Amino acid sequence: MYEDIHIGGVLISSFVAYALAAFAILLVLRWFFARIRFSRYVANAPLAEAGIYVCVLALLIAFI
């Protein structure tokens, strides 16, 4: 069950926490992508990274 996060008396949706966690995971993945030269394997690297961010966010929501 999803619960809101309380910060200073303000309720924040748990989706915000998932989005921040997905962004942190994407930062680690970007370091890995730079090491393997990810842009050589895809036509549009920013679009591919955006798609990977959405996939990571969906996985976090589905399994946590």
PDBQT receptor file of N, H, CA, C and O in Angstrom, charges set to zero:
ATOM      1  N   MET A   1       0.839  -1.169   0.000  1.00  0.00    +0.000 N 
ATOM      2  CA  MET A   1       0.000   0.000   0.000  1.00  0.00    +0.000 C 
ATOM      3  C   MET A   1       0.888   1.237   0.000  1.00  0.00    +0.000 C 
ATOM      4  O   MET A   1       1.869   1.319   0.739  1.00  0.00    +0.000 OA
ATOM      5  N   TYR A   2       0.532   2.174  -0.825  1.00  0.00    +0.000 N 
ATOM      6  H   TYR A   2      -0.265   2.107  -1.426  1.00  0.00    +0.000 HD
ATOM      7  CA  TYR A   2       1.318   3.388  -0.942  1.00  0.00    +0.000 C 
ATOM      8  C   TYR A   2       0.916   4.377   0.133  1.00  0.00    +0.000 C 
ATOM      9  O   TYR A   2      -0.270   4.584   0.389  1.00  0.00    +0.000 OA
ATOM     10  N   GLU A   3       1.904   4.983   0.756  1.00  0.00    +0.000 N 
ATOM     11  H   GLU A   3       2.868   4.816   0.548  1.00  0.00    +0.000 HD
ATOM     12  CA  GLU A   3       1.620   5.978   1.781  1.00  0.00    +0.000 C 
ATOM     13  C   GLU A   3       2.289   7.281   1.408  1.00  0.00    +0.000 C 
ATOM     14  O   GLU A   3       3.341   7.297   0.769  1.00  0.00    +0.000 OA
ATOM     15  N   ASP A   4       1.665   8.377   1.816  1.00  0.00    +0.000 N 
ATOM     16  H   ASP A   4       0.811   8.364   2.336  1.00  0.00    +0.000 HD
ATOM     17  CA  ASP A   4       2.241   9.685   1.557  1.00  0.00    +0.000 C 
ATOM     18  C   ASP A   4       3.441   9.918   2.467  1.00  0.00    +0.000 C 
ATOM     19  O   ASP A   4       3.553   9.320   3.537  1.00  0.00    +0.000 OA
ATOM     20  N   ILE A   5       4.320  10.782   2.031  1.00  0.00    +0.000 N 
ATOM     21  H   ILE A   5       4.229  11.267   1.162  1.00  0.00    +0.000 HD
ATOM     22  CA  ILE A   5       5.505  11.133   2.800  1.00  0.00    +0.000 C 
ATOM     23  C   ILE A   5       5.238  12.466   3.481  1.00  0.00    +0.000 C 
ATOM     24  O   ILE A   5       4.757  13.406   2.848  1.00  0.00    +0.000 OA
ATOM     25  N   HIS A   6       5.548  12.550   4.770  1.00  0.00    +0.000 N 
ATOM     26  H   HIS A   6       5.938  11.786   5.285  1.00  0.00    +0.000 HD
ATOM     27  CA  HIS A   6       5.333  13.768   5.535  1.00  0.00    +0.000 C 
ATOM     28  C   HIS A   6       6.665  14.494   5.697  1.00  0.00    +0.000 C 
ATOM     29  O   HIS A   6       7.586  13.969   6.321  1.00  0.00    +0.000 OA
ATOM     30  N   ILE A   7       6.770  15.697   5.139  1.00  0.00    +0.000 N 
ATOM     31  H   ILE A   7       6.021  16.123   4.631  1.00  0.00    +0.000 HD
ATOM     32  CA  ILE A   7       7.971  16.512   5.290  1.00  0.00    +0.000 C 
ATOM     33  C   ILE A   7       7.533  17.886   5.776  1.00  0.00    +0.000 C 
ATOM     34  O   ILE A   7       6.945  18.661   5.022  1.00  0.00    +0.000 OA
ATOM     35  N   GLY A   8       7.816  18.175   7.014  1.00  0.00    +0.000 N 
ATOM     36  H   GLY A   8       8.294  17.545   7.626  1.00  0.00    +0.000 HD
ATOM     37  CA  GLY A   8       7.465  19.472   7.584  1.00  0.00    +0.000 C 
ATOM     38  C   GLY A   8       5.976  19.754   7.573  1.00  0.00    +0.000 C 
ATOM     39  O   GLY A   8       5.566  20.903   7.411  1.00  0.00    +0.000 OA
ATOM     40  N   GLY A   9       5.174  18.741   7.738  1.00  0.00    +0.000 N 
ATOM     41  H   GLY A   9       5.507  17.808   7.870  1.00  0.00    +0.000 HD
ATOM     42  CA  GLY A   9       3.734  18.910   7.756  1.00  0.00    +0.000 C 
ATOM     43  C   GLY A   9       3.105  18.946   6.374  1.00  0.00    +0.000 C 
ATOM     44  O   GLY A   9       1.896  19.137   6.247  1.00  0.00    +0.000 OA
ATOM     45  N   VAL A  10       3.906  18.767   5.351  1.00  0.00    +0.000 N 
ATOM     46  H   VAL A  10       4.888  18.613   5.455  1.00  0.00    +0.000 HD
ATOM     47  CA  VAL A  10       3.401  18.771   3.979  1.00  0.00    +0.000 C 
ATOM     48  C   VAL A  10       3.356  17.329   3.478  1.00  0.00    +0.000 C 
ATOM     49  O   VAL A  10       4.332  16.587   3.587  1.00  0.00    +0.000 OA
ATOM     50  N   LEU A  11       2.222  16.954   2.936  1.00  0.00    +0.000 N 
ATOM     51  H   LEU A  11       1.429  17.556   2.847  1.00  0.00    +0.000 HD
ATOM     52  CA  LEU A  11       2.079  15.612   2.380  1.00  0.00    +0.000 C 
ATOM     53  C   LEU A  11       2.605  15.597   0.953  1.00  0.00    +0.000 C 
ATOM     54  O   LEU A  11       2.204  16.409   0.119  1.00  0.00    +0.000 OA
ATOM     55  N   ILE A  12       3.496  14.675   0.690  1.00  0.00    +0.000 N 
ATOM     56  H   ILE A  12       3.822  14.016   1.367  1.00  0.00    +0.000 HD
ATOM     57  CA  ILE A  12       4.061  14.515  -0.648  1.00  0.00    +0.000 C 
ATOM     58  C   ILE A  12       3.722  13.111  -1.121  1.00  0.00    +0.000 C 
ATOM     59  O   ILE A  12       3.846  12.140  -0.374  1.00  0.00    +0.000 OA
ATOM     60  N   SER A  13       3.301  13.022  -2.348  1.00  0.00    +0.000 N 
ATOM     61  H   SER A  13       3.200  13.811  -2.955  1.00  0.00    +0.000 HD
ATOM     62  CA  SER A  13       2.922  11.725  -2.915  1.00  0.00    +0.000 C 
ATOM     63  C   SER A  13       4.129  10.794  -2.955  1.00  0.00    +0.000 C 
ATOM     64  O   SER A  13       5.267  11.236  -3.119  1.00  0.00    +0.000 OA
ATOM     65  N   SER A  14       3.864   9.510  -2.802  1.00  0.00    +0.000 N 
ATOM     66  H   SER A  14       2.940   9.152  -2.669  1.00  0.00    +0.000 HD
ATOM     67  CA  SER A  14       4.954   8.541  -2.874  1.00  0.00    +0.000 C 
ATOM     68  C   SER A  14       5.535   8.465  -4.278  1.00  0.00    +0.000 C 
ATOM     69  O   SER A  14       6.659   7.995  -4.457  1.00  0.00    +0.000 OA
ATOM     70  N   PHE A  15       4.781   8.923  -5.283  1.00  0.00    +0.000 N 
ATOM     71  H   PHE A  15       3.868   9.305  -5.139  1.00  0.00    +0.000 HD
ATOM     72  CA  PHE A  15       5.285   8.952  -6.649  1.00  0.00    +0.000 C 
ATOM     73  C   PHE A  15       6.521   9.843  -6.759  1.00  0.00    +0.000 C 
ATOM     74  O   PHE A  15       7.425   9.549  -7.541  1.00  0.00    +0.000 OA
ATOM     75  N   VAL A  16       6.568  10.911  -5.993  1.00  0.00    +0.000 N 
ATOM     76  H   VAL A  16       5.834  11.149  -5.358  1.00  0.00    +0.000 HD
ATOM     77  CA  VAL A  16       7.731  11.806  -6.013  1.00  0.00    +0.000 C 
ATOM     78  C   VAL A  16       8.967  11.066  -5.511  1.00  0.00    +0.000 C 
ATOM     79  O   VAL A  16      10.054  11.225  -6.067  1.00  0.00    +0.000 OA
ATOM     80  N   ALA A  17       8.809  10.268  -4.476  1.00  0.00    +0.000 N 
ATOM     81  H   ALA A  17       7.927  10.138  -4.024  1.00  0.00    +0.000 HD
ATOM     82  CA  ALA A  17       9.933   9.483  -3.961  1.00  0.00    +0.000 C 
ATOM     83  C   ALA A  17      10.385   8.462  -5.000  1.00  0.00    +0.000 C 
ATOM     84  O   ALA A  17      11.584   8.251  -5.182  1.00  0.00    +0.000 OA
ATOM     85  N   TYR A  18       9.438   7.832  -5.677  1.00  0.00    +0.000 N 
ATOM     86  H   TYR A  18       8.464   8.003  -5.529  1.00  0.00    +0.000 HD
ATOM     87  CA  TYR A  18       9.798   6.881  -6.731  1.00  0.00    +0.000 C 
ATOM     88  C   TYR A  18      10.516   7.579  -7.882  1.00  0.00    +0.000 C 
ATOM     89  O   TYR A  18      11.479   7.042  -8.429  1.00  0.00    +0.000 OA
ATOM     90  N   ALA A  19      10.054   8.765  -8.251  1.00  0.00    +0.000 N 
ATOM     91  H   ALA A  19       9.272   9.201  -7.806  1.00  0.00    +0.000 HD
ATOM     92  CA  ALA A  19      10.680   9.507  -9.345  1.00  0.00    +0.000 C 
ATOM     93  C   ALA A  19      12.111   9.901  -8.977  1.00  0.00    +0.000 C 
ATOM     94  O   ALA A  19      13.005   9.833  -9.821  1.00  0.00    +0.000 OA
ATOM     95  N   LEU A  20      12.333  10.310  -7.739  1.00  0.00    +0.000 N 
ATOM     96  H   LEU A  20      11.607  10.366  -7.054  1.00  0.00    +0.000 HD
ATOM     97  CA  LEU A  20      13.693  10.661  -7.301  1.00  0.00    +0.000 C 
ATOM     98  C   LEU A  20      14.591   9.429  -7.237  1.00  0.00    +0.000 C 
ATOM     99  O   LEU A  20      15.767   9.501  -7.592  1.00  0.00    +0.000 OA
ATOM    100  N   ALA A  21      14.051   8.316  -6.794  1.00  0.00    +0.000 N 
ATOM    101  H   ALA A  21      13.095   8.258  -6.506  1.00  0.00    +0.000 HD
ATOM    102  CA  ALA A  21      14.838   7.079  -6.750  1.00  0.00    +0.000 C 
ATOM    103  C   ALA A  21      15.187   6.621  -8.161  1.00  0.00    +0.000 C 
ATOM    104  O   ALA A  21      16.307   6.172  -8.408  1.00  0.00    +0.000 OA
ATOM    105  N   ALA A  22      14.242   6.730  -9.085  1.00  0.00    +0.000 N 
ATOM    106  H   ALA A  22      13.333   7.094  -8.885  1.00  0.00    +0.000 HD
ATOM    107  CA  ALA A  22      14.513   6.352 -10.470  1.00  0.00    +0.000 C 
ATOM    108  C   ALA A  22      15.568   7.267 -11.077  1.00  0.00    +0.000 C 
ATOM    109  O   ALA A  22      16.402   6.815 -11.861  1.00  0.00    +0.000 OA
ATOM    110  N   PHE A  23      15.541   8.552 -10.721  1.00  0.00    +0.000 N 
ATOM    111  H   PHE A  23      14.863   8.920 -10.084  1.00  0.00    +0.000 HD
ATOM    112  CA  PHE A  23      16.549   9.484 -11.219  1.00  0.00    +0.000 C 
ATOM    113  C   PHE A  23      17.930   9.131 -10.678  1.00  0.00    +0.000 C 
ATOM    114  O   PHE A  23      18.922   9.202 -11.404  1.00  0.00    +0.000 OA
ATOM    115  N   ALA A  24      17.996   8.749  -9.397  1.00  0.00    +0.000 N 
ATOM    116  H   ALA A  24      17.190   8.691  -8.808  1.00  0.00    +0.000 HD
ATOM    117  CA  ALA A  24      19.282   8.349  -8.810  1.00  0.00    +0.000 C 
ATOM    118  C   ALA A  24      19.821   7.090  -9.504  1.00  0.00    +0.000 C 
ATOM    119  O   ALA A  24      21.018   6.991  -9.774  1.00  0.00    +0.000 OA
ATOM    120  N   ILE A  25      18.943   6.143  -9.784  1.00  0.00    +0.000 N 
ATOM    121  H   ILE A  25      17.971   6.224  -9.564  1.00  0.00    +0.000 HD
ATOM    122  CA  ILE A  25      19.355   4.933 -10.496  1.00  0.00    +0.000 C 
ATOM    123  C   ILE A  25      19.819   5.290 -11.904  1.00  0.00    +0.000 C 
ATOM    124  O   ILE A  25      20.795   4.726 -12.398  1.00  0.00    +0.000 OA
ATOM    125  N   LEU A  26      19.122   6.230 -12.555  1.00  0.00    +0.000 N 
ATOM    126  H   LEU A  26      18.330   6.689 -12.154  1.00  0.00    +0.000 HD
ATOM    127  CA  LEU A  26      19.516   6.641 -13.896  1.00  0.00    +0.000 C 
ATOM    128  C   LEU A  26      20.886   7.315 -13.901  1.00  0.00    +0.000 C 
ATOM    129  O   LEU A  26      21.645   7.150 -14.856  1.00  0.00    +0.000 OA
ATOM    130  N   LEU A  27      21.213   8.065 -12.862  1.00  0.00    +0.000 N 
ATOM    131  H   LEU A  27      20.597   8.199 -12.086  1.00  0.00    +0.000 HD
ATOM    132  CA  LEU A  27      22.544   8.678 -12.780  1.00  0.00    +0.000 C 
ATOM    133  C   LEU A  27      23.636   7.617 -12.735  1.00  0.00    +0.000 C 
ATOM    134  O   LEU A  27      24.682   7.771 -13.365  1.00  0.00    +0.000 OA
ATOM    135  N   VAL A  28      23.394   6.550 -11.996  1.00  0.00    +0.000 N 
ATOM    136  H   VAL A  28      22.544   6.425 -11.485  1.00  0.00    +0.000 HD
ATOM    137  CA  VAL A  28      24.355   5.442 -11.957  1.00  0.00    +0.000 C 
ATOM    138  C   VAL A  28      24.433   4.768 -13.318  1.00  0.00    +0.000 C 
ATOM    139  O   VAL A  28      25.519   4.425 -13.786  1.00  0.00    +0.000 OA
ATOM    140  N   LEU A  29      23.280   4.579 -13.954  1.00  0.00    +0.000 N 
ATOM    141  H   LEU A  29      22.398   4.857 -13.574  1.00  0.00    +0.000 HD
ATOM    142  CA  LEU A  29      23.261   3.960 -15.278  1.00  0.00    +0.000 C 
ATOM    143  C   LEU A  29      23.947   4.838 -16.315  1.00  0.00    +0.000 C 
ATOM    144  O   LEU A  29      24.584   4.318 -17.231  1.00  0.00    +0.000 OA
ATOM    145  N   ARG A  30      23.832   6.158 -16.191  1.00  0.00    +0.000 N 
ATOM    146  H   ARG A  30      23.314   6.580 -15.446  1.00  0.00    +0.000 HD
ATOM    147  CA  ARG A  30      24.500   7.056 -17.145  1.00  0.00    +0.000 C 
ATOM    148  C   ARG A  30      26.011   6.915 -17.046  1.00  0.00    +0.000 C 
ATOM    149  O   ARG A  30      26.706   6.982 -18.060  1.00  0.00    +0.000 OA
ATOM    150  N   TRP A  31      26.528   6.722 -15.840  1.00  0.00    +0.000 N 
ATOM    151  H   TRP A  31      25.964   6.667 -15.016  1.00  0.00    +0.000 HD
ATOM    152  CA  TRP A  31      27.967   6.480 -15.685  1.00  0.00    +0.000 C 
ATOM    153  C   TRP A  31      28.349   5.185 -16.415  1.00  0.00    +0.000 C 
ATOM    154  O   TRP A  31      29.361   5.127 -17.112  1.00  0.00    +0.000 OA
ATOM    155  N   PHE A  32      27.521   4.153 -16.239  1.00  0.00    +0.000 N 
ATOM    156  H   PHE A  32      26.698   4.200 -15.672  1.00  0.00    +0.000 HD
ATOM    157  CA  PHE A  32      27.769   2.882 -16.911  1.00  0.00    +0.000 C 
ATOM    158  C   PHE A  32      27.664   3.042 -18.431  1.00  0.00    +0.000 C 
ATOM    159  O   PHE A  32      28.475   2.487 -19.173  1.00  0.00    +0.000 OA
ATOM    160  N   PHE A  33      26.668   3.799 -18.890  1.00  0.00    +0.000 N 
ATOM    161  H   PHE A  33      26.010   4.250 -18.287  1.00  0.00    +0.000 HD
ATOM    162  CA  PHE A  33      26.492   4.019 -20.322  1.00  0.00    +0.000 C 
ATOM    163  C   PHE A  33      27.683   4.766 -20.917  1.00  0.00    +0.000 C 
ATOM    164  O   PHE A  33      28.070   4.503 -22.056  1.00  0.00    +0.000 OA
ATOM    165  N   ALA A  34      28.258   5.682 -20.170  1.00  0.00    +0.000 N 
ATOM    166  H   ALA A  34      27.944   5.896 -19.245  1.00  0.00    +0.000 HD
ATOM    167  CA  ALA A  34      29.436   6.400 -20.658  1.00  0.00    +0.000 C 
ATOM    168  C   ALA A  34      30.623   5.452 -20.781  1.00  0.00    +0.000 C 
ATOM    169  O   ALA A  34      31.432   5.586 -21.700  1.00  0.00    +0.000 OA
ATOM    170  N   ARG A  35      30.731   4.510 -19.876  1.00  0.00    +0.000 N 
ATOM    171  H   ARG A  35      30.074   4.401 -19.130  1.00  0.00    +0.000 HD
ATOM    172  CA  ARG A  35      31.841   3.551 -19.922  1.00  0.00    +0.000 C 
ATOM    173  C   ARG A  35      31.755   2.621 -21.127  1.00  0.00    +0.000 C 
ATOM    174  O   ARG A  35      32.779   2.262 -21.708  1.00  0.00    +0.000 OA
ATOM    175  N   ILE A  36      30.540   2.229 -21.504  1.00  0.00    +0.000 N 
ATOM    176  H   ILE A  36      29.708   2.521 -21.032  1.00  0.00    +0.000 HD
ATOM    177  CA  ILE A  36      30.399   1.302 -22.631  1.00  0.00    +0.000 C 
ATOM    178  C   ILE A  36      30.094   2.035 -23.940  1.00  0.00    +0.000 C 
ATOM    179  O   ILE A  36      29.843   1.399 -24.964  1.00  0.00    +0.000 OA
ATOM    180  N   ARG A  37      30.114   3.354 -23.910  1.00  0.00    +0.000 N 
ATOM    181  H   ARG A  37      30.317   3.871 -23.079  1.00  0.00    +0.000 HD
ATOM    182  CA  ARG A  37      29.819   4.185 -25.092  1.00  0.00    +0.000 C 
ATOM    183  C   ARG A  37      28.464   3.813 -25.690  1.00  0.00    +0.000 C 
ATOM    184  O   ARG A  37      28.355   3.369 -26.833  1.00  0.00    +0.000 OA
ATOM    185  N   PHE A  38      27.447   4.012 -24.872  1.00  0.00    +0.000 N 
ATOM    186  H   PHE A  38      27.535   4.372 -23.943  1.00  0.00    +0.000 HD
ATOM    187  CA  PHE A  38      26.063   3.669 -25.198  1.00  0.00    +0.000 C 
ATOM    188  C   PHE A  38      25.589   4.377 -26.463  1.00  0.00    +0.000 C 
ATOM    189  O   PHE A  38      24.790   3.820 -27.214  1.00  0.00    +0.000 OA
ATOM    190  N   SER A  39      26.065   5.587 -26.711  1.00  0.00    +0.000 N 
ATOM    191  H   SER A  39      26.714   6.040 -26.100  1.00  0.00    +0.000 HD
ATOM    192  CA  SER A  39      25.581   6.364 -27.855  1.00  0.00    +0.000 C 
ATOM    193  C   SER A  39      25.969   5.737 -29.193  1.00  0.00    +0.000 C 
ATOM    194  O   SER A  39      25.382   6.070 -30.223  1.00  0.00    +0.000 OA
ATOM    195  N   ARG A  40      26.941   4.842 -29.188  1.00  0.00    +0.000 N 
ATOM    196  H   ARG A  40      27.417   4.572 -28.352  1.00  0.00    +0.000 HD
ATOM    197  CA  ARG A  40      27.293   4.153 -30.434  1.00  0.00    +0.000 C 
ATOM    198  C   ARG A  40      26.246   3.131 -30.826  1.00  0.00    +0.000 C 
ATOM    199  O   ARG A  40      26.142   2.777 -32.000  1.00  0.00    +0.000 OA
ATOM    200  N   TYR A  41      25.469   2.650 -29.871  1.00  0.00    +0.000 N 
ATOM    201  H   TYR A  41      25.553   2.937 -28.917  1.00  0.00    +0.000 HD
ATOM    202  CA  TYR A  41      24.534   1.554 -30.122  1.00  0.00    +0.000 C 
ATOM    203  C   TYR A  41      23.094   2.008 -30.381  1.00  0.00    +0.000 C 
ATOM    204  O   TYR A  41      22.262   1.208 -30.808  1.00  0.00    +0.000 OA
ATOM    205  N   VAL A  42      22.801   3.265 -30.130  1.00  0.00    +0.000 N 
ATOM    206  H   VAL A  42      23.477   3.915 -29.783  1.00  0.00    +0.000 HD
ATOM    207  CA  VAL A  42      21.442   3.776 -30.341  1.00  0.00    +0.000 C 
ATOM    208  C   VAL A  42      21.505   4.995 -31.244  1.00  0.00    +0.000 C 
ATOM    209  O   VAL A  42      22.526   5.679 -31.304  1.00  0.00    +0.000 OA
ATOM    210  N   ALA A  43      20.408   5.265 -31.948  1.00  0.00    +0.000 N 
ATOM    211  H   ALA A  43      19.578   4.709 -31.900  1.00  0.00    +0.000 HD
ATOM    212  CA  ALA A  43      20.376   6.401 -32.866  1.00  0.00    +0.000 C 
ATOM    213  C   ALA A  43      20.229   7.725 -32.116  1.00  0.00    +0.000 C 
ATOM    214  O   ALA A  43      20.819   8.729 -32.512  1.00  0.00    +0.000 OA
ATOM    215  N   ASN A  44      19.452   7.732 -31.045  1.00  0.00    +0.000 N 
ATOM    216  H   ASN A  44      18.972   6.916 -30.723  1.00  0.00    +0.000 HD
ATOM    217  CA  ASN A  44      19.195   8.951 -30.294  1.00  0.00    +0.000 C 
ATOM    218  C   ASN A  44      19.380   8.640 -28.806  1.00  0.00    +0.000 C 
ATOM    219  O   ASN A  44      18.454   8.159 -28.154  1.00  0.00    +0.000 OA
ATOM    220  N   ALA A  45      20.557   8.908 -28.276  1.00  0.00    +0.000 N 
ATOM    221  H   ALA A  45      21.310   9.298 -28.805  1.00  0.00    +0.000 HD
ATOM    222  CA  ALA A  45      20.879   8.529 -26.897  1.00  0.00    +0.000 C 
ATOM    223  C   ALA A  45      19.996   9.209 -25.850  1.00  0.00    +0.000 C 
ATOM    224  O   ALA A  45      19.567   8.526 -24.920  1.00  0.00    +0.000 OA
ATOM    225  N   PRO A  46      19.693  10.521 -25.939  1.00  0.00    +0.000 N 
ATOM    226  CA  PRO A  46      18.807  11.119 -24.928  1.00  0.00    +0.000 C 
ATOM    227  C   PRO A  46      17.413  10.500 -24.909  1.00  0.00    +0.000 C 
ATOM    228  O   PRO A  46      16.816  10.331 -23.846  1.00  0.00    +0.000 OA
ATOM    229  N   LEU A  47      16.902  10.164 -26.084  1.00  0.00    +0.000 N 
ATOM    230  H   LEU A  47      17.387  10.301 -26.948  1.00  0.00    +0.000 HD
ATOM    231  CA  LEU A  47      15.589   9.526 -26.135  1.00  0.00    +0.000 C 
ATOM    232  C   LEU A  47      15.631   8.128 -25.531  1.00  0.00    +0.000 C 
ATOM    233  O   LEU A  47      14.692   7.716 -24.850  1.00  0.00    +0.000 OA
ATOM    234  N   ALA A  48      16.704   7.406 -25.774  1.00  0.00    +0.000 N 
ATOM    235  H   ALA A  48      17.467   7.740 -26.328  1.00  0.00    +0.000 HD
ATOM    236  CA  ALA A  48      16.859   6.072 -25.184  1.00  0.00    +0.000 C 
ATOM    237  C   ALA A  48      16.979   6.161 -23.674  1.00  0.00    +0.000 C 
ATOM    238  O   ALA A  48      16.410   5.333 -22.962  1.00  0.00    +0.000 OA
ATOM    239  N   GLU A  49      17.711   7.155 -23.167  1.00  0.00    +0.000 N 
ATOM    240  H   GLU A  49      18.173   7.828 -23.745  1.00  0.00    +0.000 HD
ATOM    241  CA  GLU A  49      17.830   7.323 -21.715  1.00  0.00    +0.000 C 
ATOM    242  C   GLU A  49      16.498   7.707 -21.089  1.00  0.00    +0.000 C 
ATOM    243  O   GLU A  49      16.186   7.268 -19.982  1.00  0.00    +0.000 OA
ATOM    244  N   ALA A  50      15.713   8.518 -21.783  1.00  0.00    +0.000 N 
ATOM    245  H   ALA A  50      15.967   8.874 -22.683  1.00  0.00    +0.000 HD
ATOM    246  CA  ALA A  50      14.384   8.866 -21.273  1.00  0.00    +0.000 C 
ATOM    247  C   ALA A  50      13.497   7.623 -21.195  1.00  0.00    +0.000 C 
ATOM    248  O   ALA A  50      12.746   7.447 -20.235  1.00  0.00    +0.000 OA
ATOM    249  N   GLY A  51      13.588   6.774 -22.202  1.00  0.00    +0.000 N 
ATOM    250  H   GLY A  51      14.197   6.918 -22.981  1.00  0.00    +0.000 HD
ATOM    251  CA  GLY A  51      12.825   5.528 -22.170  1.00  0.00    +0.000 C 
ATOM    252  C   GLY A  51      13.263   4.607 -21.049  1.00  0.00    +0.000 C 
ATOM    253  O   GLY A  51      12.436   3.953 -20.414  1.00  0.00    +0.000 OA
ATOM    254  N   ILE A  52      14.568   4.557 -20.805  1.00  0.00    +0.000 N 
ATOM    255  H   ILE A  52      15.239   5.089 -21.320  1.00  0.00    +0.000 HD
ATOM    256  CA  ILE A  52      15.084   3.733 -19.708  1.00  0.00    +0.000 C 
ATOM    257  C   ILE A  52      14.623   4.293 -18.371  1.00  0.00    +0.000 C 
ATOM    258  O   ILE A  52      14.310   3.529 -17.458  1.00  0.00    +0.000 OA
ATOM    259  N   TYR A  53      14.576   5.634 -18.240  1.00  0.00    +0.000 N 
ATOM    260  H   TYR A  53      14.830   6.255 -18.982  1.00  0.00    +0.000 HD
ATOM    261  CA  TYR A  53      14.073   6.252 -17.006  1.00  0.00    +0.000 C 
ATOM    262  C   TYR A  53      12.623   5.849 -16.755  1.00  0.00    +0.000 C 
ATOM    263  O   TYR A  53      12.256   5.509 -15.630  1.00  0.00    +0.000 OA
ATOM    264  N   VAL A  54      11.808   5.887 -17.792  1.00  0.00    +0.000 N 
ATOM    265  H   VAL A  54      12.107   6.164 -18.706  1.00  0.00    +0.000 HD
ATOM    266  CA  VAL A  54      10.399   5.517 -17.640  1.00  0.00    +0.000 C 
ATOM    267  C   VAL A  54      10.283   4.046 -17.246  1.00  0.00    +0.000 C 
ATOM    268  O   VAL A  54       9.451   3.691 -16.410  1.00  0.00    +0.000 OA
ATOM    269  N   CYS A  55      11.103   3.201 -17.836  1.00  0.00    +0.000 N 
ATOM    270  H   CYS A  55      11.778   3.489 -18.515  1.00  0.00    +0.000 HD
ATOM    271  CA  CYS A  55      11.071   1.777 -17.488  1.00  0.00    +0.000 C 
ATOM    272  C   CYS A  55      11.505   1.538 -16.047  1.00  0.00    +0.000 C 
ATOM    273  O   CYS A  55      10.892   0.737 -15.340  1.00  0.00    +0.000 OA
ATOM    274  N   VAL A  56      12.550   2.220 -15.608  1.00  0.00    +0.000 N 
ATOM    275  H   VAL A  56      13.048   2.871 -16.181  1.00  0.00    +0.000 HD
ATOM    276  CA  VAL A  56      13.012   2.080 -14.218  1.00  0.00    +0.000 C 
ATOM    277  C   VAL A  56      11.939   2.577 -13.256  1.00  0.00    +0.000 C 
ATOM    278  O   VAL A  56      11.685   1.945 -12.230  1.00  0.00    +0.000 OA
ATOM    279  N   LEU A  57      11.310   3.698 -13.578  1.00  0.00    +0.000 N 
ATOM    280  H   LEU A  57      11.516   4.211 -14.411  1.00  0.00    +0.000 HD
ATOM    281  CA  LEU A  57      10.242   4.234 -12.734  1.00  0.00    +0.000 C 
ATOM    282  C   LEU A  57       9.075   3.255 -12.654  1.00  0.00    +0.000 C 
ATOM    283  O   LEU A  57       8.529   3.034 -11.573  1.00  0.00    +0.000 OA
ATOM    284  N   ALA A  58       8.691   2.669 -13.777  1.00  0.00    +0.000 N 
ATOM    285  H   ALA A  58       9.134   2.849 -14.655  1.00  0.00    +0.000 HD
ATOM    286  CA  ALA A  58       7.599   1.694 -13.773  1.00  0.00    +0.000 C 
ATOM    287  C   ALA A  58       7.949   0.462 -12.959  1.00  0.00    +0.000 C 
ATOM    288  O   ALA A  58       7.097  -0.076 -12.252  1.00  0.00    +0.000 OA
ATOM    289  N   LEU A  59       9.199   0.008 -13.051  1.00  0.00    +0.000 N 
ATOM    290  H   LEU A  59       9.891   0.445 -13.625  1.00  0.00    +0.000 HD
ATOM    291  CA  LEU A  59       9.625  -1.153 -12.253  1.00  0.00    +0.000 C 
ATOM    292  C   LEU A  59       9.591  -0.832 -10.758  1.00  0.00    +0.000 C 
ATOM    293  O   LEU A  59       9.179  -1.667  -9.952  1.00  0.00    +0.000 OA
ATOM    294  N   LEU A  60      10.020   0.367 -10.391  1.00  0.00    +0.000 N 
ATOM    295  H   LEU A  60      10.354   1.045 -11.045  1.00  0.00    +0.000 HD
ATOM    296  CA  LEU A  60       9.972   0.740  -8.971  1.00  0.00    +0.000 C 
ATOM    297  C   LEU A  60       8.542   0.778  -8.462  1.00  0.00    +0.000 C 
ATOM    298  O   LEU A  60       8.261   0.303  -7.361  1.00  0.00    +0.000 OA
ATOM    299  N   ILE A  61       7.641   1.336  -9.250  1.00  0.00    +0.000 N 
ATOM    300  H   ILE A  61       7.869   1.722 -10.144  1.00  0.00    +0.000 HD
ATOM    301  CA  ILE A  61       6.246   1.418  -8.825  1.00  0.00    +0.000 C 
ATOM    302  C   ILE A  61       5.630   0.022  -8.739  1.00  0.00    +0.000 C 
ATOM    303  O   ILE A  61       4.856  -0.261  -7.825  1.00  0.00    +0.000 OA
ATOM    304  N   ALA A  62       5.965  -0.834  -9.671  1.00  0.00    +0.000 N 
ATOM    305  H   ALA A  62       6.594  -0.604 -10.414  1.00  0.00    +0.000 HD
ATOM    306  CA  ALA A  62       5.346  -2.159  -9.712  1.00  0.00    +0.000 C 
ATOM    307  C   ALA A  62       5.838  -3.082  -8.600  1.00  0.00    +0.000 C 
ATOM    308  O   ALA A  62       5.070  -3.875  -8.057  1.00  0.00    +0.000 OA
ATOM    309  N   PHE A  63       7.136  -2.972  -8.263  1.00  0.00    +0.000 N 
ATOM    310  H   PHE A  63       7.760  -2.327  -8.705  1.00  0.00    +0.000 HD
ATOM    311  CA  PHE A  63       7.707  -3.962  -7.342  1.00  0.00    +0.000 C 
ATOM    312  C   PHE A  63       7.987  -3.451  -5.939  1.00  0.00    +0.000 C 
ATOM    313  O   PHE A  63       8.383  -4.232  -5.075  1.00  0.00    +0.000 OA
ATOM    314  N   ILE A  64       7.793  -2.168  -5.689  1.00  0.00    +0.000 N 
ATOM    315  H   ILE A  64       7.471  -1.533  -6.392  1.00  0.00    +0.000 HD
ATOM    316  CA  ILE A  64       8.030  -1.672  -4.317  1.00  0.00    +0.000 C 
ATOM    317  C   ILE A  64       6.713  -1.267  -3.712  1.00  0.00    +0.000 C 
ATOM    318  O   ILE A  64       6.671  -0.821  -2.565  1.00  0.00    +0.000 OA
TER     319      ILE A  64
